[in-house]
Amino acid sequence: MENERKNILVLHGPNLNLLGKREVDIYGRLSLEELNVLLRREGEKLGLKVECYQSNSEGELLDRIHGAAGKFQGIIINPGAFTHYSIALRDALAGVDIPAVEVHLSNIHAREEFRRVSVIAPVVRGQIIGFGPQSYLLALQVFK
């Protein structure tokens, strides 16, 4: 697989379709479409093929994780609000043999108390948080 490009699945959770419009002081002005273009371009530079998917539905995100086995060599996930309570997403990530990185645009540990706990963190390689869109780009580095 050394000369083959790695396939990386980027999953954006609920409300990330509102990027660039929703709470721009926290999440920035970059739209989801612009972020996805940035991710695919950076992936190309790193020799990665990046596929991006956003859903407000927990079940659809679960289906993507389950379907990633054998197709993707890495997952980058911003679970959005599911970060704090989705045992189902946690179990799906733990159940597939694919390394994953959790990302967040904002620093969840510096926000409201309920946002400071991630049920996802124990089953991923690590978290990259608080650097806006750069959080995603840094996560790509893990898989190069």
Secondary structure, DSSP 8 states (H G I E B T S, - for coil): -TTS-EEEEEEE-TTGGGTTTS-HHHH-S--HHHHHHHHHHHHHHHTEEEEEEE-S-HHHHHHHHHHTTTT-SEEEEE-GGGGGT-HHHHHHHHHSS--EEEEESS-GGGS-GGGS--SSGGGSSEEEESSTTHHHHHHHHHH-
